[in-house]
Amino acid sequence: MGARHALHTAAGTTFRTEVYPGADHGFTQFDTDVYDAGADARHWTELTDLFTRVLR
């Protein structure tokens, strides 16, 4: 168990880690060499879903 996982568990918070296989760090920055359009689209879908659930 990682340190962040342990902190969330101890605090009683709900969390989920998203993994984007093949996408390098910074993949949402469209003006860089690591930009990944597919991963960026998935990221925005997941982020929008999170905001919809949490900020109702």
SEKOL-682932 format. One record per atom (N, C-alpha, C, O, CB): y, x, z; chain. Coordinates in nm, 4 decimals, padded with zeros to 6 digits. Each point is the difference from the previous one (the first is absolute). Glycine has a CB too. Layout:
# residues N
PT      north       east         up   unit
PT          Y          X          Z      A
...
# end
This chain:
# residues 56
PT      north       east         up   unit
PT   -00.1170    00.0854    00.0000      A
PT    00.1170   -00.0854    00.0000      A
PT    00.1229    00.0897    00.0000      A
PT    00.0097    00.0927    00.0803      A
PT   -00.1326   -00.2794    00.0420      A
PT    00.2171    00.1590   -00.2126      A
PT    00.1210    00.0791   -00.0067      A
PT    00.0995   -00.0382    00.1093      A
PT   -00.0138   -00.1040    00.0644      A
PT   -00.0218    00.1269   -00.3095      A
PT    00.1341    00.0612    00.2647      A
PT    00.0998   -00.0223    00.1049      A
PT    00.0770   -00.1294   -00.0226      A
PT    00.0251   -00.0741    00.0951      A
PT   -00.0051    00.3210   -00.0660      A
PT    00.0178   -00.2752   -00.1532      A
PT    00.0754   -00.1230   -00.0273      A
PT   -00.0862   -00.1228    00.0279      A
PT    00.0473   -00.0980    00.0575      A
PT    00.0888    00.2187   -00.2316      A
PT   -00.2620   -00.1149    00.1335      A
PT   -00.0913   -00.1109    00.0244      A
PT   -00.0106   -00.0254    00.1496      A
PT    00.0045   -00.1148    00.0442      A
PT   -00.1331    00.1690   -00.2542      A
PT    00.1148    00.0514    00.2872      A
PT   -00.0107   -00.0130    00.1454      A
PT    00.1268   -00.0596    00.0592      A
PT   -00.0075   -00.0823    00.0912      A
PT   -00.1479    00.2779   -00.0865      A
PT    00.2722   -00.1553   -00.0550      A
PT    00.1265   -00.0546    00.0504      A
PT    00.0123   -00.1485   -00.0305      A
PT    00.0400   -00.0781    00.0863      A
PT    00.0663    00.3021   -00.1162      A
PT   -00.1403   -00.2633   -00.0920      A
PT    00.0058   -00.1424   -00.0362      A
PT   -00.0976   -00.0815    00.0840      A
PT    00.0336   -00.1083    00.0479      A
PT    00.0331    00.1708   -00.2815      A
PT   -00.1862   -00.0105    00.2509      A
PT   -00.1013   -00.0693    00.0787      A
PT    00.0470   -00.0160    00.1449      A
PT   -00.0116   -00.1078    00.0582      A
PT   -00.1696    00.2001   -00.2083      A
PT    00.2335    00.0141    00.2067      A
PT    00.0473   -00.0048    00.1385      A
PT    00.1162   -00.0979    00.0154      A
PT    00.0128   -00.0653    00.1035      A
PT   -00.0864    00.3029   -00.0722      A
PT    00.1579   -00.2479   -00.1332      A
PT    00.1158   -00.0891    00.0057      A
PT   -00.0371   -00.1443   -00.0318      A
PT    00.0803   -00.0909    00.0209      A
PT    00.0639    00.2828   -00.0853      A
PT   -00.2668   -00.2134    00.0136      A
PT   -00.0430   -00.1350   -00.0340      A
PT    00.0612   -00.0522   -00.1288      A
PT    00.0064   -00.1210   -00.0215      A
PT   -00.0341    00.0803    00.2618      A
PT    00.0728    00.1318   -00.3263      A
PT    00.0603   -00.0428   -00.1260      A
PT   -00.1058   -00.0170   -00.1084      A
PT   -00.1089    00.0569    00.0078      A
PT    00.3207    00.0607    00.0553      A
PT   -00.1781   -00.1961   -00.1629      A
PT   -00.0859   -00.0190   -00.1159      A
PT    00.0497    00.0938   -00.1098      A
PT    00.1204    00.0113   -00.0228      A
PT   -00.1701   -00.2552    00.0847      A
PT   -00.0417    00.3100   -00.1286      A
PT    00.0389    00.0922   -00.1054      A
PT   -00.1089    00.0079   -00.1054      A
PT   -00.1150   -00.0368    00.0237      A
PT    00.2530    00.1676    00.1390      A
PT   -00.0994   -00.0821   -00.2793      A
PT   -00.0950    00.0237   -00.1088      A
PT    00.0499    00.1209   -00.0780      A
PT    00.1192    00.0118   -00.0282      A
PT   -00.1842   -00.2593    00.0127      A
PT   -00.0248    00.3350   -00.0182      A
PT    00.0337    00.1164   -00.0804      A
PT   -00.0397   -00.0277   -00.1437      A
PT   -00.1128   -00.0410   -00.0276      A
PT    00.0827    00.1965    00.2249      A
PT    00.1225   -00.1331   -00.2880      A
PT   -00.0271   -00.0165   -00.1430      A
PT   -00.0227    00.1379   -00.0612      A
PT    00.0785    00.0921    00.0224      A
PT    00.0620   -00.3046   -00.0332      A
PT   -00.2470    00.2262   -00.0659      A
PT   -00.0301    00.1256   -00.0685      A
PT    00.0072   -00.0261   -00.1497      A
PT   -00.0549   -00.0983   -00.0498      A
PT   -00.0934    00.1808    00.2408      A
PT    00.2158    00.0054   -00.2612      A
PT    00.0171   -00.0123   -00.1443      A
PT   -00.0693    00.1191   -00.0662      A
PT    00.0630    00.1024   -00.0262      A
PT    00.1584   -00.2278    00.0531      A
PT   -00.3522    00.1113   -00.0540      A
PT   -00.0758    00.1118   -00.0573      A
PT    00.0636    00.0534   -00.1278      A
PT    00.0364   -00.0762   -00.0896      A
PT   -00.2428   -00.0202    00.1890      A
PT    00.2189    00.2274   -00.1059      A
PT    00.0542    00.0647   -00.1187      A
PT    00.1513    00.0072   -00.0035      A
PT    00.0559    00.0703   -00.0842      A
PT   -00.2545   -00.1483   -00.0326      A
PT    00.2663    00.0073    00.2058      A
PT    00.1465    00.0027    00.0027      A
PT    00.0465    00.1096    00.0955      A
PT   -00.0460    00.0090    00.1138      A
PT    00.0573   -00.2571   -00.1666      A
PT    00.0794    00.3298    00.0050      A
PT    00.0549    00.1072    00.0827      A
PT    00.1134   -00.0524    00.0875      A
PT    00.0573   -00.1055   -00.0275      A
PT   -00.1211    00.2738   -00.1478      A
PT    00.0959   -00.0932    00.2813      A
PT    00.1112   -00.0359    00.0879      A
PT    00.1267   -00.0133   -00.0844      A
PT    00.0292    00.0861   -00.0830      A
PT   -00.1367    00.0336    00.2809      A
PT    00.1815   -00.2265   -00.1766      A
PT    00.1218   -00.0246   -00.0767      A
PT   -00.0228   -00.0819   -00.1254      A
PT    00.0875   -00.0075   -00.0863      A
PT   -00.0019    00.2189    00.1745      A
PT   -00.2024   -00.2730   -00.0990      A
PT   -00.0383   -00.0702   -00.1240      A
PT    00.0909   -00.1158   -00.0375      A
PT   -00.0065   -00.0466   -00.1138      A
PT   -00.2238    00.1111    00.1641      A
PT    00.3149   -00.1134    00.0400      A
PT    00.0901   -00.1116   -00.0324      A
PT    00.1330    00.0473   -00.0582      A
PT    00.0812   -00.0825   -00.0420      A
PT   -00.1882   -00.0485    00.2245      A
PT    00.1303    00.2599   -00.1856      A
PT    00.1273    00.0532   -00.0496      A
PT   -00.0094    00.0193   -00.1509      A
PT   -00.0580    00.0971   -00.0484      A
PT    00.1035    00.0180    00.2700      A
PT    00.0131   -00.2101   -00.2948      A
PT   -00.0188   -00.0050   -00.1451      A
PT    00.0587    00.1190   -00.0752      A
PT   -00.0362    00.0235   -00.1153      A
PT    00.0378   -00.2676    00.1375      A
PT    00.0865    00.3179    00.0395      A
PT    00.0630    00.1122   -00.0690      A
PT   -00.0643    00.1341    00.0342      A
PT    00.0632    00.1048   -00.0132      A
PT    00.1479   -00.2343    00.0125      A
PT   -00.3381    00.1258    00.0450      A
PT   -00.0714    00.1242    00.0318      A
PT   -00.1281    00.0098   -00.0815      A
PT   -00.0444   -00.0973   -00.0610      A
PT    00.1404    00.0951    00.2932      A
PT   -00.1537    00.1200   -00.2321      A
PT   -00.1247    00.0238   -00.0738      A
PT   -00.1200   -00.0688    00.0636      A
PT   -00.1022   -00.0175   -00.0663      A
PT    00.1955    00.2349   -00.0071      A
PT   -00.0840   -00.2566    00.1998      A
PT   -00.1136   -00.0621    00.0688      A
PT    00.0033   -00.1523   -00.0056      A
PT   -00.0874   -00.0658    00.0565      A
PT    00.0809    00.2628    00.0931      A
PT    00.1067   -00.2539   -00.2173      A
PT    00.0093   -00.1462   -00.0096      A
PT   -00.1282   -00.0573   -00.0583      A
PT   -00.0522    00.0497   -00.0998      A
PT    00.3013   -00.0341    00.0719      A
PT   -00.2994   -00.1221    00.0922      A
PT   -00.1223   -00.0671   -00.0440      A
PT    00.0305   -00.1493   -00.0082      A
PT    00.0077   -00.0678    00.1025      A
PT   -00.1592    00.2460    00.0034      A
PT    00.1688   -00.2292   -00.2272      A
PT    00.0416   -00.1389   -00.0200      A
PT   -00.0988   -00.0992    00.0600      A
PT    00.0422   -00.0988    00.0600      A
PT    00.0736    00.1696   -00.2679      A
PT   -00.2444   -00.0477    00.1939      A
PT   -00.1001   -00.0910    00.0555      A
PT    00.0033   -00.0029    00.1515      A
PT   -00.0037   -00.1072    00.0605      A
PT   -00.1375    00.1495   -00.2590      A
PT    00.1480    00.0748    00.2602      A
PT    00.0068    00.0077    00.1458      A
PT    00.1313   -00.0586    00.0505      A
PT    00.0024   -00.0651    00.1044      A
PT   -00.1488    00.2694   -00.1076      A
PT    00.2556   -00.1819   -00.0697      A
PT    00.1298   -00.0549    00.0392      A
PT   -00.0038   -00.1526   -00.0023      A
PT    00.0512   -00.0649    00.0912      A
PT    00.0641    00.2697   -00.1821      A
PT   -00.1755   -00.2620   -00.0124      A
PT   -00.0109   -00.1466   -00.0087      A
PT   -00.0831   -00.0543    00.1165      A
PT    00.0371   -00.1002    00.0612      A
PT   -00.0176    00.1123   -00.3133      A
PT   -00.1297    00.0524    00.2825      A
PT   -00.0829   -00.0428    00.1131      A
PT    00.0782    00.0119    00.1307      A
PT   -00.0055   -00.0893    00.0846      A
PT   -00.2026    00.1614   -00.2079      A
PT    00.2805    00.0380    00.1392      A
PT    00.0820    00.0223    00.1195      A
PT    00.0980   -00.1153    00.0206      A
PT    00.0108   -00.0525    00.1108      A
PT   -00.0324    00.3012   -00.1424      A
PT    00.0929   -00.2885   -00.0736      A
PT    00.0974   -00.1083    00.0128      A
PT   -00.0678   -00.1331    00.0307      A
PT    00.0537   -00.0800    00.0766      A
PT    00.0966    00.2011   -00.2350      A
PT   -00.2663   -00.1459    00.1003      A
PT   -00.0746   -00.1224    00.0312      A
PT   -00.0383   -00.0023    00.1470      A
PT    00.0199   -00.1009    00.0678      A
PT   -00.1078    00.0918   -00.3028      A
PT    00.0333    00.1191    00.2850      A
PT   -00.0408    00.0074    00.1402      A
PT    00.1201   -00.0101    00.0937      A
PT   -00.0069   -00.0677    00.1026      A
PT   -00.1891    00.2080   -00.1701      A
PT    00.3058   -00.0735    00.0330      A
PT    00.1195   -00.0034    00.0844      A
PT    00.0613   -00.1402    00.0028      A
PT    00.0412   -00.0474    00.1059      A
PT    00.0011    00.2896   -00.1586      A
PT   -00.0362   -00.3078   -00.0614      A
PT    00.0521   -00.1365   -00.0065      A
PT   -00.0878   -00.0950    00.0805      A
PT    00.0515   -00.0863    00.0711      A
PT    00.0457    00.1339   -00.2976      A
PT   -00.2283   -00.0329    00.2163      A
PT   -00.0919   -00.0823    00.0796      A
PT    00.0216    00.0228    00.1497      A
PT   -00.0005   -00.0950    00.0782      A
PT   -00.1674    00.1033   -00.2655      A
PT    00.1870    00.1180    00.2271      A
PT    00.0263    00.0316    00.1408      A
PT    00.1272   -00.0692    00.0471      A
PT    00.0003   -00.0647    00.1047      A
PT   -00.1160    00.2863   -00.1312      A
PT    00.2236   -00.2084   -00.0500      A
PT    00.1263   -00.0636    00.0383      A
PT   -00.0145   -00.1508    00.0086      A
PT    00.0554   -00.0623    00.0906      A
PT    00.0691    00.2490   -00.1986      A
PT   -00.1978   -00.2461    00.0157      A
PT   -00.0217   -00.1444    00.0012      A
PT   -00.0732   -00.0427    00.1267      A
PT    00.0363   -00.1000    00.0618      A
PT   -00.0421    00.0993   -00.3126      A
PT   -00.0965    00.0752    00.2898      A
PT   -00.0762   -00.0349    00.1216      A
PT    00.0812    00.0198    00.1271      A
PT   -00.0043   -00.0834    00.0904      A
PT   -00.2038    00.1471   -00.2094      A
PT    00.2811    00.0453    00.1258      A
PT    00.0655    00.0389    00.1254      A
PT    00.1376   -00.0619    00.0182      A
PT    00.0400   -00.0301    00.1125      A
PT   -00.1654    00.2410   -00.1242      A
PT    00.1977   -00.2301   -00.0969      A
PT    00.1391   -00.0441    00.0100      A
PT    00.0213   -00.1468   -00.0353      A
PT    00.1087   -00.0381   -00.0434      A
PT   -00.0449    00.2691   -00.0100      A
PT   -00.1641   -00.3114    00.0712      A
PT    00.0132   -00.1423   -00.0330      A
PT    00.1083   -00.0654    00.0811      A
PT    00.0247   -00.1196   -00.0149      A
PT   -00.2639    00.1124   -00.0440      A
# end
